Amino acid sequence: MFPDLIKIGDFTVHTYGVLVAIGLIASYLTALYFGKKEGIDSKKIDNLFTFTIIGGIIGARIAYIIEHKEQFESFTDYIAVWRGGIDWFGGFIGGAIVLLYMIYRYKIPVLKVGDIAGISVIIGHGIGRIGCTCAGCCYGKPVPPDSPFKDLAIIFPKHEHTSAPAGIPLYPTQPVEAVGNFLIFGILFFLYRRKKFDGEIFSLYLILYGIERFLLEFWRGVTPPIPVIGITWNQVVSIGMVFVGILVFLYGLKRIKNEAV
């Protein structure tokens, strides 16, 4: 793993931060590309993207701090996002709140923006998960010695900027999620030009990523399960994503049927 990309004296460029930045650029370019196809002004896309990212970063950090209070001691710890330590679902919720407000303000069709957002988010998210691999955040549970996945395990070295436990074979949750996200992006990209209704790409994003994340949570070692029900909060949100995705998809099919009649 390479938590530090460049280190000169006390100056360090963290690999996680660089890959997150690359992910944001990829998301932005994707949003511009599909925004143009949807006939939405590029300046509005710029503003939607910028403010949504700000809301997402704030939401992601707040959620992570709430879940991992024990990791924060100084003011710098709270704001040092470049070291890792963000909660994706917190970012999703924070960004969604801001995005809905901006859509209302600009009076843009919400399902068109949803399609653009779905395919833009997943590509940036995939690149960001490679950054997670380098930083050792979002790590998996220890792999049992008799597990068929033991040869795929990741062993993180001891490093001041790596949050994963060192020297222990762990499930490779970060690269697995990255591969899954890139696969979802490929599916959505292929289907975008063939979509039958606004909201189709967004609904498929919610369903596919919701299923992926729900299953992956069984391997992750970061978020403890909720007492009694035995699943994590991330899995609860994943179920919600799939449910909403199905509703949006059925709504789109109903609209097509009504228009045909």
VEXBA-633017 format. One record per residue (C-alpha): residue number from 1; residue in three letters; x, y, z. Coordinates in nm, 2 decimals. Example, Ala and Ser with C-alpha at 12.3 -4.5 7.8 and 13.67 -1.06 7.14 Angstrom:
% VEXBA-633017
SITE    i   aa      c1      c2      c3
SITE    1  ALA    1.23   -0.45    0.78
SITE    2  SER    1.37   -0.11    0.71
This chain:
% VEXBA-633017
SITE    i   aa      c1      c2      c3
SITE    1  MET    0.00    0.00    0.00
SITE    2  PHE    0.12    0.35   -0.07
SITE    3  PRO   -0.04    0.60    0.18
SITE    4  ASP    0.22    0.86    0.10
SITE    5  LEU    0.26    0.94   -0.27
SITE    6  ILE    0.53    1.21   -0.22
SITE    7  LYS    0.72    1.28    0.09
SITE    8  ILE    0.99    1.56    0.11
SITE    9  GLY    1.09    1.63    0.47
SITE   10  ASP    0.78    1.73    0.66
SITE   11  PHE    0.58    1.79    0.33
SITE   12  THR    0.36    1.49    0.24
SITE   13  VAL    0.12    1.44   -0.05
SITE   14  HIS   -0.12    1.16    0.06
SITE   15  THR   -0.22    0.91   -0.21
SITE   16  TYR   -0.58    0.90   -0.08
SITE   17  GLY   -0.62    1.28   -0.13
SITE   18  VAL   -0.48    1.26   -0.48
SITE   19  LEU   -0.71    0.98   -0.59
SITE   20  VAL   -1.01    1.14   -0.44
SITE   21  ALA   -0.93    1.45   -0.64
SITE   22  ILE   -0.89    1.24   -0.96
SITE   23  GLY   -1.23    1.08   -0.87
SITE   24  LEU   -1.39    1.42   -0.84
SITE   25  ILE   -1.25    1.53   -1.17
SITE   26  ALA   -1.38    1.21   -1.34
SITE   27  SER   -1.72    1.27   -1.19
SITE   28  TYR   -1.73    1.63   -1.30
SITE   29  LEU   -1.63    1.55   -1.66
SITE   30  THR   -1.89    1.27   -1.67
SITE   31  ALA   -2.16    1.51   -1.54
SITE   32  LEU   -2.07    1.77   -1.80
SITE   33  TYR   -2.08    1.50   -2.08
SITE   34  PHE   -2.42    1.37   -1.98
SITE   35  GLY   -2.55    1.71   -1.88
SITE   36  LYS   -2.49    1.82   -2.24
SITE   37  LYS   -2.68    1.52   -2.37
SITE   38  GLU   -2.97    1.61   -2.14
SITE   39  GLY   -2.97    1.97   -2.26
SITE   40  ILE   -2.88    2.12   -1.92
SITE   41  ASP   -2.66    2.44   -1.93
SITE   42  SER   -2.30    2.36   -1.83
SITE   43  LYS   -2.29    2.65   -1.59
SITE   44  LYS   -2.58    2.50   -1.40
SITE   45  ILE   -2.40    2.17   -1.40
SITE   46  ASP   -2.09    2.35   -1.26
SITE   47  ASN   -2.29    2.49   -0.97
SITE   48  LEU   -2.48    2.17   -0.90
SITE   49  PHE   -2.16    1.98   -0.89
SITE   50  THR   -1.97    2.22   -0.68
SITE   51  PHE   -2.23    2.27   -0.41
SITE   52  THR   -2.32    1.90   -0.40
SITE   53  ILE   -1.95    1.81   -0.34
SITE   54  ILE   -1.93    2.06   -0.06
SITE   55  GLY   -2.24    1.92    0.10
SITE   56  GLY   -2.12    1.57    0.04
SITE   57  ILE   -1.78    1.63    0.21
SITE   58  ILE   -1.94    1.79    0.51
SITE   59  GLY   -2.19    1.51    0.54
SITE   60  ALA   -1.93    1.24    0.50
SITE   61  ARG   -1.70    1.39    0.76
SITE   62  ILE   -1.98    1.44    1.01
SITE   63  ALA   -2.10    1.09    0.97
SITE   64  TYR   -1.75    0.95    1.01
SITE   65  ILE   -1.68    1.15    1.32
SITE   66  ILE   -2.01    1.03    1.48
SITE   67  GLU   -1.92    0.67    1.41
SITE   68  HIS   -1.55    0.70    1.52
SITE   69  LYS   -1.53    0.95    1.80
SITE   70  GLU   -1.23    0.77    1.95
SITE   71  GLN   -1.01    0.87    1.65
SITE   72  PHE   -1.03    1.24    1.71
SITE   73  GLU   -0.83    1.43    1.96
SITE   74  SER   -0.74    1.78    1.82
SITE   75  PHE   -0.91    2.03    1.59
SITE   76  THR   -0.68    1.93    1.31
SITE   77  ASP   -0.80    1.57    1.34
SITE   78  TYR   -1.16    1.68    1.27
SITE   79  ILE   -1.08    1.87    0.95
SITE   80  ALA   -0.80    1.65    0.81
SITE   81  VAL   -1.01    1.49    0.54
SITE   82  TRP   -0.70    1.44    0.32
SITE   83  ARG   -0.58    1.17    0.56
SITE   84  GLY   -0.89    0.96    0.50
SITE   85  GLY   -1.19    0.92    0.73
SITE   86  ILE   -1.51    0.99    0.55
SITE   87  ASP   -1.83    0.80    0.55
SITE   88  TRP   -1.97    0.74    0.20
SITE   89  PHE   -2.33    0.72    0.30
SITE   90  GLY   -2.29    1.04    0.50
SITE   91  GLY   -2.16    1.20    0.19
SITE   92  PHE   -2.44    1.06   -0.02
SITE   93  ILE   -2.70    1.20    0.22
SITE   94  GLY   -2.53    1.54    0.26
SITE   95  GLY   -2.48    1.58   -0.11
SITE   96  ALA   -2.83    1.47   -0.19
SITE   97  ILE   -2.98    1.73    0.04
SITE   98  VAL   -2.78    2.01   -0.13
SITE   99  LEU   -2.85    1.87   -0.48
SITE  100  LEU   -3.23    1.86   -0.42
SITE  101  TYR   -3.22    2.23   -0.30
SITE  102  MET   -3.02    2.33   -0.61
SITE  103  ILE   -3.26    2.14   -0.84
SITE  104  TYR   -3.55    2.32   -0.68
SITE  105  ARG   -3.37    2.66   -0.72
SITE  106  TYR   -3.29    2.60   -1.09
SITE  107  LYS   -3.62    2.43   -1.16
SITE  108  ILE   -3.44    2.14   -1.35
SITE  109  PRO   -3.62    1.81   -1.40
SITE  110  VAL   -3.52    1.60   -1.10
SITE  111  LEU   -3.51    1.27   -1.28
SITE  112  LYS   -3.28    1.40   -1.55
SITE  113  VAL   -3.04    1.52   -1.29
SITE  114  GLY   -3.07    1.19   -1.11
SITE  115  ASP   -2.96    1.00   -1.42
SITE  116  ILE   -2.66    1.23   -1.45
SITE  117  ALA   -2.58    1.21   -1.08
SITE  118  GLY   -2.60    0.83   -1.07
SITE  119  ILE   -2.35    0.76   -1.35
SITE  120  SER   -2.12    1.05   -1.23
SITE  121  VAL   -2.11    0.94   -0.87
SITE  122  ILE   -2.02    0.58   -0.94
SITE  123  ILE   -1.71    0.65   -1.15
SITE  124  GLY   -1.57    0.89   -0.89
SITE  125  HIS   -1.66    0.65   -0.61
SITE  126  GLY   -1.47    0.37   -0.78
SITE  127  ILE   -1.15    0.58   -0.81
SITE  128  GLY   -1.19    0.69   -0.45
SITE  129  ARG   -1.20    0.33   -0.33
SITE  130  ILE   -0.86    0.28   -0.48
SITE  131  GLY   -0.75    0.57   -0.26
SITE  132  CYS   -0.91    0.39    0.04
SITE  133  THR   -0.70    0.09   -0.04
SITE  134  CYS   -0.38    0.30   -0.02
SITE  135  ALA   -0.49    0.47    0.30
SITE  136  GLY   -0.61    0.16    0.47
SITE  137  CYS   -0.95    0.30    0.55
SITE  138  CYS   -1.28    0.11    0.50
SITE  139  TYR   -1.09   -0.21    0.56
SITE  140  GLY   -1.23   -0.56    0.59
SITE  141  LYS   -1.26   -0.81    0.87
SITE  142  PRO   -0.98   -1.05    0.94
SITE  143  VAL   -0.98   -1.35    0.70
SITE  144  PRO   -1.00   -1.68    0.88
SITE  145  PRO   -0.70   -1.92    0.80
SITE  146  ASP   -0.93   -2.18    0.65
SITE  147  SER   -1.12   -1.92    0.43
SITE  148  PRO   -1.12   -1.98    0.05
SITE  149  PHE   -1.05   -1.61    0.02
SITE  150  LYS   -0.72   -1.62    0.22
SITE  151  ASP   -0.51   -1.58   -0.09
SITE  152  LEU   -0.69   -1.26   -0.18
SITE  153  ALA   -0.64   -1.10    0.16
SITE  154  ILE   -0.47   -0.77    0.21
SITE  155  ILE   -0.20   -0.72    0.47
SITE  156  PHE   -0.14   -0.35    0.56
SITE  157  PRO    0.20   -0.24    0.70
SITE  158  LYS    0.23   -0.04    1.01
SITE  159  HIS    0.21    0.33    0.91
SITE  160  GLU    0.11    0.65    1.08
SITE  161  HIS   -0.13    0.74    0.79
SITE  162  THR   -0.29    0.39    0.76
SITE  163  SER   -0.59    0.32    0.98
SITE  164  ALA   -0.62   -0.05    0.90
SITE  165  PRO   -0.47   -0.29    1.16
SITE  166  ALA   -0.12   -0.38    1.05
SITE  167  GLY    0.01   -0.73    0.98
SITE  168  ILE   -0.33   -0.90    0.97
SITE  169  PRO   -0.48   -1.06    0.66
SITE  170  LEU   -0.80   -0.87    0.59
SITE  171  TYR   -1.08   -0.91    0.33
SITE  172  PRO   -1.00   -0.68    0.03
SITE  173  THR   -1.31   -0.47    0.06
SITE  174  GLN   -1.17   -0.16   -0.09
SITE  175  PRO   -1.05   -0.30   -0.43
SITE  176  VAL   -1.35   -0.53   -0.45
SITE  177  GLU   -1.58   -0.23   -0.42
SITE  178  ALA   -1.37   -0.04   -0.67
SITE  179  VAL   -1.41   -0.32   -0.93
SITE  180  GLY   -1.78   -0.34   -0.85
SITE  181  ASN   -1.83    0.03   -0.90
SITE  182  PHE   -1.64    0.03   -1.23
SITE  183  LEU   -1.86   -0.25   -1.35
SITE  184  ILE   -2.17   -0.06   -1.25
SITE  185  PHE   -2.04    0.24   -1.44
SITE  186  GLY   -1.99    0.03   -1.75
SITE  187  ILE   -2.34   -0.10   -1.73
SITE  188  LEU   -2.49    0.25   -1.68
SITE  189  PHE   -2.28    0.40   -1.96
SITE  190  PHE   -2.40    0.12   -2.20
SITE  191  LEU   -2.76    0.17   -2.10
SITE  192  TYR   -2.76    0.55   -2.09
SITE  193  ARG   -2.80    0.60   -2.47
SITE  194  ARG   -3.08    0.34   -2.47
SITE  195  LYS   -3.27    0.46   -2.17
SITE  196  LYS   -3.65    0.46   -2.21
SITE  197  PHE   -3.74    0.71   -1.95
SITE  198  ASP   -3.58    0.98   -1.72
SITE  199  GLY   -3.48    0.83   -1.39
SITE  200  GLU   -3.40    0.49   -1.54
SITE  201  ILE   -3.02    0.53   -1.49
SITE  202  PHE   -3.07    0.67   -1.15
SITE  203  SER   -3.29    0.38   -1.04
SITE  204  LEU   -3.05    0.12   -1.17
SITE  205  TYR   -2.76    0.30   -0.99
SITE  206  LEU   -2.95    0.28   -0.66
SITE  207  ILE   -3.04   -0.08   -0.71
SITE  208  LEU   -2.70   -0.21   -0.83
SITE  209  TYR   -2.49   -0.02   -0.58
SITE  210  GLY   -2.74   -0.09   -0.30
SITE  211  ILE   -2.71   -0.46   -0.36
SITE  212  GLU   -2.33   -0.44   -0.39
SITE  213  ARG   -2.28   -0.25   -0.07
SITE  214  PHE   -2.53   -0.46    0.13
SITE  215  LEU   -2.33   -0.78    0.04
SITE  216  LEU   -1.99   -0.62    0.09
SITE  217  GLU   -2.08   -0.50    0.44
SITE  218  PHE   -2.06   -0.86    0.56
SITE  219  TRP   -1.68   -0.84    0.48
SITE  220  ARG   -1.62   -0.49    0.61
SITE  221  GLY   -1.47   -0.45    0.96
SITE  222  VAL   -1.53   -0.08    1.01
SITE  223  THR   -1.89   -0.05    1.10
SITE  224  PRO   -2.03   -0.27    1.38
SITE  225  PRO   -2.37   -0.43    1.33
SITE  226  ILE   -2.68   -0.29    1.50
SITE  227  PRO   -2.78   -0.49    1.81
SITE  228  VAL   -3.08   -0.72    1.77
SITE  229  ILE   -3.11   -0.70    1.39
SITE  230  GLY   -2.75   -0.80    1.32
SITE  231  ILE   -2.68   -0.57    1.02
SITE  232  THR   -2.51   -0.24    1.00
SITE  233  TRP   -2.65    0.11    0.94
SITE  234  ASN   -2.49    0.10    0.60
SITE  235  GLN   -2.69   -0.21    0.51
SITE  236  VAL   -3.01   -0.04    0.63
SITE  237  VAL   -2.93    0.25    0.40
SITE  238  SER   -2.85    0.00    0.12
SITE  239  ILE   -3.19   -0.16    0.16
SITE  240  GLY   -3.34    0.18    0.14
SITE  241  MET   -3.15    0.26   -0.18
SITE  242  VAL   -3.27   -0.06   -0.35
SITE  243  PHE   -3.63    0.01   -0.24
SITE  244  VAL   -3.63    0.36   -0.37
SITE  245  GLY   -3.46    0.25   -0.69
SITE  246  ILE   -3.73   -0.01   -0.75
SITE  247  LEU   -4.00    0.26   -0.69
SITE  248  VAL   -3.84    0.50   -0.94
SITE  249  PHE   -3.80    0.23   -1.20
SITE  250  LEU   -4.17    0.12   -1.16
SITE  251  TYR   -4.27    0.49   -1.18
SITE  252  GLY   -4.09    0.53   -1.50
SITE  253  LEU   -4.25    0.22   -1.65
SITE  254  LYS   -4.59    0.35   -1.55
SITE  255  ARG   -4.52    0.68   -1.72
SITE  256  ILE   -4.43    0.51   -2.04
SITE  257  LYS   -4.74    0.30   -2.03
SITE  258  ASN   -4.96    0.60   -1.97
SITE  259  GLU   -4.80    0.79   -2.25
SITE  260  ALA   -4.85    0.50   -2.49
SITE  261  VAL   -5.22    0.49   -2.40
